[in-house]
């Protein structure tokens, strides 16, 4: 099954009755080793999709498989391929962190080959593991859950809001770990509201709204289609027509400073404006957050 897609949903639907569709006709394929950001506002269907992928919920239409294992017909084989951190992480609060890790390790068919490395990266030492989970902060519980999910080096990593409760240093450490695992061929399915993390980590993004798949695109492609803000400073008066290219908006000239918007690749603009010897050029980088807002605040599908 190693050459099968890491995750494959075909016509996936989930209804809660009375015409309430949490998911509708979702077709999505995630390749082995891919890092896919799964985006959408609250209620868009992200968590429902993940729960269907794990067999926690039964689809009412279509199918979903993990590395070729259909989740409804061969659930245990599918789950043996997965490391999962839910958005609403729950643990037995009366036991120690060490006991929780040992218990979860014993339940999984794969050995915990990454446990020590993950504990070091997320700074969970012997003192922390010796405490009862009821004495953990939210961030410590999240770190323990991440170690439990990733310690077996699963081929498919499914994370639902994984950085919740982590401080910025631990967030960065987690992204480093996920990037490393992806470079080793593991698949990362990363559901998050923190668009900067998705922008930094992921190769592609899938956006959902109202239970429907809005788009699936490369992160770089989305950035290139976004409008940028440009400011150019000259030492002299320059006619904007001398550097006009496709995708430029109207130029506002204030003294020797030119302001305008630009859509698409900035390369042609730089080629035209370079011979005019500008003193300075500022191009505001296209952000995934801007793309996301434009799509969700637009007029829909």
C-alpha positions, 0 to 999 in steps of 0.5 A: 500500500506504500504507493497509494495516496496518503489520504484519498477522499472520493465524493465524501459526504456527511449529513446530520439529517434534515438537510444539514450537510457537514460535508458535501461531495469532497474529492481530495487526494494527499500524496505521500510526503506532502504537507497539506494545510487544511483551512477554513473558519469554524463550522467549515467542516475541517474537523468533520473531515478529519473524524471521517478520515479516522473512522470516528464518524461514518460518512453518509456518502462516498469513501475515504482511505488512508494509504489504501486502507478504506476507513470503513472496511479496514479501520484498524489497518488504516489507523496503524498508519496514523499519528493524530492530535485532536483539537480538543485533546483529552487525557486521564488527568490522574496519571503521570505524563510518563505513564500516559506515554507508556500506555499509548505506546503499548497500544500502537503497533509501531515502536516509539522510535522518536520518543526521546528526540521529541521529548528533547525538542519539546522540552518535556524532561523527567520532572515534567513526565513525573507529574500528574497530568492534572498539574500540567498547563495547557501547553504541557498537555499539548506537548505530551499529546504531540509526543504521543502522536508522533513518537511512532514515526507514523507515515501519516500525521494528522493534526487539528490545531496542533499549536494551540496552547504552545508558546512561540518557541515551541510552535517553531520547534513543532514546525521544525519537527514536522518539516523534518518528518516530511523530508523523510517521506512522512505526510503531514495533514495540518488543519489550522487557523494560524495561516502563518504556520501553514504558509511556512510549513505546507506545500499545498492548501485545501480550503473548505467552506460550508462543507464544500471544498473551495479550492486546492492549490500550491501555496506558491501559486496562491501567493503569486495570484495575490495583489501586492502593494508597491512603493518606488522611490526615484531621485528624479521625476519619472513618468509611470508609463516608462515602467508600466506592465500588465497587472499594475494598478493606477499609480499615485505619485507623491513627489518622487515616490510612486505608489501602486498595486501589482498582481501576479509575478513581480519579475516583469516590473523589476525588469522594466524599472531597473534601468530607471535607477530607482533609489529604493523599491518596497514590494509587500510580500503576498501573504496566504492570510490575504488570499484566505480573507479575499476568498472568504469575504468574496462572493463564494464559490 
